[in-house]
Amino acid sequence: MRAPRFSRDLNEKDREMSPEFPYLADLKKQAKAMRTTREISHSRALEEIAKRYGYRDWNTLVASAGPQPPVQVGQRVSGLYLQVPFSGKVLSLKSENAGLFRVNIEFDALIDVVIFDSFSNWKNRANKIINTNGVSVDRTTNGHPHMVVSL
């Protein structure tokens, strides 16, 4: 189960718990934006972001953040899909449970995922559940993971 976060829609006084927690990369982006607009140090910005989400300090927030996704939306990735090499772009990413993430990748070129010469099955996207190492939970009948994203 992922650590909770406070809703971004509510003001400081009316914070409520929400089942989602922003990824650390998003929190760091918030700190960077705060640092440039308010001309404060990086460490000070991180501490203020932690307090905004109800944590004592940045280290406490990081410790409670839970597993982080191996990829980010918009990131260029490569790897294997059904044992066929691919390169592409992450279109969407959704946290599942227990350190798993549903990722949707659009391939740069169509890939044929059938190993038989007599027919083909061309794919331009794949939607898989991967772990924090970028390896899908699903396996083929010969034991290979459906997807391996190179990190």
N, C-alpha and C positions, 0 to 999 in steps of 0.2 A: 504494500500500500504506500502511495506517495504521501509526502508531507503536505499538510494543508497550506494554503496561502490566503491572504486577505484579499477581498474583492477590490479591484482597482477603481470600481465605479463609486465607491463610497468615500466620504470625506473622513478625515482623521478621527473624528468623534464617533462616527457611526459604523466603524469597521465591523464586518462579519466574516466568519470563516467560510471558505469556499473549498470544494474538493480539489481544485487545481492549484498547482504551484508553478510559478514561472521557472523556466530553465535558467541555470546559472549564466549562460551566455546572454540571455535577455536582461538579467539583472546587471550584468557588467556593462551592457550597452546603456542602460538607464544611468548607471554611475558615470559613464563617460560623458553622456549628454549633460548631466548635472554639473560635472566638473568644468565643462566648457562654458556653460551659461552662468555659473556662479563663481567661477575662478577660485575653486578650492582644490586641495590636493586629492589625488586618487584615493588614498586610504580614507580620507575624511568622507569622500563621496560614497565609498563602499559601506562605511559605518552608518551613514544617513539612510542609505537604501535598506540596510538591515533593520534599522529602527522603524522605517516606513512600513515594513512587513511584520512588525511586532516582535522582532528578535533583539536580544541584548546587544549583539555585535555581529560583525560579518562572519567570523569563524563559527558562531552558533548557527547562523543561517545556513552556511555551507554544510555543516554537519547534519542538519535536518533535511536537506534538500532531496536526499535519496538519489537513486540512479539517474544519470544524465544520458540523453540519447547519443548514439554514436555519430549521428549526422544531423544537419540542420536544413530547414526548408530553403531551397534555392541553391544548396551546395552541389557542386559537380562531384560525381562519384563514379567509381568503376568497380568491377567485380565479376562474379559469375552468377548467371541465372539459369537454372537447370543445366549446369555444367557448360554453358555457352558464355564466353566473355562479353561484357557489355561496358558501355560508358553512358552516362546520362545525368539527369538533373532530378533532385528530390523535389517533388511537387507538393507533397503534404506529409505531415508527421503527427501522429496522435499517440499519446501515452496509453498503453493498455495497463495491465496490472503486473506486479512482481518483476519490474525491470524490463518489461517488454514494450516494444514500440511498433505501431502499424505505420509502415512507410509506403508511399506511392512514388515510384520512380518512372520517369519518362526516358526511354532510351534514345540515344542520338540517331541510331539507325535501327531498322527492323531487324530482329534476330529470329532465326528458325530454331525452335526449341524441341524439335523432333529429330531423333537420331537416325531414323529410317530413310532410305533413299526414295522409297515409293510415294511418300507424301510429306507435306510440310505444314507447320503451324507457326505462322509469323506473328510476333508480338512487338508492340511498340511501347507497352507499359507493363509494370508489374506492381501488384499490391500485396505486400507480405508482412508478416509479423517477425521482427528481428529482435535479438537481445542486445545488450550493451556492447558486445563484441562485433556487431554487424552480421551475425549469422542467424538465418531463419530457423524457426522452430520446426516447420514442416520438413520432412525428409522424403526423398525418392525411394522407390522400392529397393534400390541398391545401397541405401543408407546415406547418400549425399544430401546435404542441405539444399533446399530449393534455391536459396539465395545466399550469397556471401558478398558483403560489401567490403571492399578493401579500405582500410582506415589509414 
